[in-house]
Amino acid sequence: MTEPLPDLLIAPVVRAALAEDLGRAGDVTSQACVPADARFRAAFAARQPGVIAGLACARLAIAELDPTASFEIHVEDGSRVDANTVLATVEANARALLSAERVGLNLLGRLSGVATLTRAYVDAVAGTRVVIVDTRKTTPGLRALEKYAVRCGGGVNHRFGLDDAILIKDNHIAACGSVGEAVRRAKAAAGHLTKVEVEVDGLDQLEDALTYGPDVVMLDNFSLEDLAEAVRRTAGRAVLEASGGVNLTTVRAIAQTGVDVISVGALTHSASVLDIGLDAA
């Protein structure tokens, strides 16, 4: 199972979401209809098959409004589940539970959707040596959670932000004048723990980049034939990452060219929410 995120990273997201939903007056529906001291027991259940991620978000949303709530998890993050699987049961103050319900479900469904889509890509390349990785195309404010969900689905994280690796893109190259000059400058500036990756859009740029020894080369929108040729020419001198034109129909053929990594922005920017409900138990 995937190592869980610490509550310290999740709690600020949950609090912001609750504040957005509760607004200036709180849950006026629950205040009007539900006695202040009423208790409520309910179950989170998957309404379709998928891979689960984000149960801690639901737990923290409820605990934020009722610290005495009990939250029993039945399925760990990273697990594949069938439709109608009970994921967790909760017993809490009724007003608190009803007020936290949507925030918990929004985050749990979103992250489970990311994990489910990631698992589909990982399954599609099973038997090859390629690694499926995400990108920075994440929902603002949710990056740590969405990248956690990718791990729950069996994927691997690319860089988390602009500060943890050097990734030279086409506009950096345009500003520097050439691929080689951009890599040369990056290698000169990088600390001993900082990886340098460069994006290239053709075999000529690949040759120029390899002269300066990047750690990783991103092959952007290469044809299958050019991907295979890039693998041959590189001969292990750098990690090769394929990017662009990747979907569930094309990903296996891309993997079979021999590249090391396939980055897929869709894991986070196009994942559908997994349908999860909360019902009285």
Salt bridges, closest charged atoms under 4 A:
ASP7 OD1 - ARG59 NH2 2.82
GLU64 OE2 - ARG15 NE 3.15
ASP66 OD2 - ARG39 NH1 3.46
GLU91 OE2 - ARG39 NE 2.98
ASP123 OD2 - ARG80 NH2 2.80
ASP123 OD1 - ARG119 NH1 3.76
ASP134 OD1 - LYS147 NZ 2.69
GLU146 OE2 - ARG110 NE 2.99
GLU181 OE2 - ARG184 NH2 2.64
GLU181 OE2 - ARG185 NE 2.80
GLU197 OE1 - HIS158 NE2 3.42
GLU199 OE1 - LYS169 NZ 2.81
GLU207 OE2 - ARG233 NH1 3.32
GLU229 OE2 - ARG232 NH2 2.55
GLU229 OE2 - ARG233 NE 2.83
GLU241 OE1 - HIS158 NE2 2.91
ASP260 OD1 - ARG129 NH1 2.71
ASP279 OD1 - ARG47 NH2 3.26
